[in-house]
Amino acid sequence: MNKSVLAEGKNGFSMLQIDNKFATAVISLYGAQVLSYKPKTQDAKELLFVSDNAYFEQGKAIKGGIPICWPWFGDDPLNSGRPAHGFARNTLWQHESTTATKQGETQVTLSLNDTATTQTLWPHAFKLTLIVTIGKTLHLSLQTINMDNETFTITQALHTYFAIGDIKHTRVTGLDNIHYIDKTIESDIPIKQIGDIIVDQEVDRIYTSSPSTTTLVDEKNKQQISIQSSASNTTVVWNPWANGAAKMADLNDDGYQYFICVETANAASDTIEIAPNESFEIGVEYTVEQIN
Ligand SMILES: O=P(O)(O)OC[C@H]1O[C@H](O)[C@H](O)[C@@H](O)[C@@H]1O
């Protein structure tokens, strides 16, 4: 069985609903945002968190799933009033194809080309392609092609909101001894991570020179997610905690307890230069495993 349906979601937003022998998934064409992935293995839980209060409105980002931050990560680098995390997550993408692989996985290809609107925000010609492979694992690959006559520079992130049972019983492993920039303080001096990441207050960290494998351990749900990235030297870990959640209209006050973002990125000093007719591809694979 390999089913793929284009259905109408909240506020008429188009959603691709995938159902194959390995998993079910939902992808919003707005933002090319994966909103759900649930493996069919016994006891496996939903991988992705979507806020109950998420906006499904033109021009706003959907809080949850896997937002694509592109062509810049974080605040507008020019400080000229452009949206945080770029415009890819606030734009309707093209659905190019949905195919089945020999193994029975579903592969969805979505694309975004520059338009008059994107040119006013970022004056470059580009083609952005996201390939999502829904199988025993969830794999995403985001390719940027420079269609312009000049080299351009990007930063980017696959800003994944992982659903977790309880933030107090969650940790991220694999970043021991790696340095990070702490965005919650006014300092760019790198801090060394000691041991696992435990969240007991607001966490907003850019780990630079991070390894390609990290693991999210969710003790309450008795599962762990192995995060395998490619062409990314940066991992961002974010949880707004109670104080941050209270300030966000699109997140319940207690919403912070049920997600953590572990983001595969090229950000901070890990900027990517792409020459005309050249491309760059960042990727990530999530493997859900049950633990005792
Ligand atoms: O609320 P958003 O615009 O989606 O951003 C959510 C968060 O994204 C990243 O993780 C950044 O490091 C945070 O500083 C930011 O607050």
The ligand as an SDF file (V2000), in Angstrom:
LIG
                    3D

 16 16  0  0  0  0  0  0  0  0999 V2000
    9.3740   31.6420   16.7640 O   0  0  0  0  0  0  0  0  0  0  0  0
   10.2680   31.4090   15.5840 P   0  0  0  0  0  0  0  0  0  0  0  0
   10.4150   32.6070   14.6970 O   0  0  0  0  0  0  0  0  0  0  0  0
    9.8450   30.1910   14.8260 O   0  0  0  0  0  0  0  0  0  0  0  0
   11.7050   31.1130   16.1390 O   0  0  0  0  0  0  0  0  0  0  0  0
   11.9050   30.1740   17.0920 C   0  0  0  0  0  0  0  0  0  0  0  0
   13.3590   30.0470   17.5020 C   0  0  0  0  0  0  0  0  0  0  0  0
   14.0960   29.5460   16.4310 O   0  0  0  0  0  0  0  0  0  0  0  0
   15.4660   29.2370   16.6700 C   0  0  0  0  0  0  0  0  0  0  0  0
   15.6250   28.0800   17.3940 O   0  0  0  0  0  0  0  0  0  0  0  0
   16.2260   30.3950   17.2420 C   0  0  0  0  0  0  0  0  0  0  0  0
   17.5120   30.0180   17.6800 O   0  0  0  0  0  0  0  0  0  0  0  0
   15.4450   31.0300   18.3620 C   0  0  0  0  0  0  0  0  0  0  0  0
   16.1100   32.2220   18.7570 O   0  0  0  0  0  0  0  0  0  0  0  0
   14.0220   31.3380   17.9620 C   0  0  0  0  0  0  0  0  0  0  0  0
   13.3150   31.9250   19.0090 O   0  0  0  0  0  0  0  0  0  0  0  0
  1  2  2  0
  2  3  1  0
  2  4  1  0
  2  5  1  0
  5  6  1  0
  6  7  1  0
  7  8  1  0
  7 15  1  0
  8  9  1  0
  9 10  1  0
  9 11  1  0
 11 12  1  0
 11 13  1  0
 13 14  1  0
 13 15  1  0
 15 16  1  0
M  END
$$$$
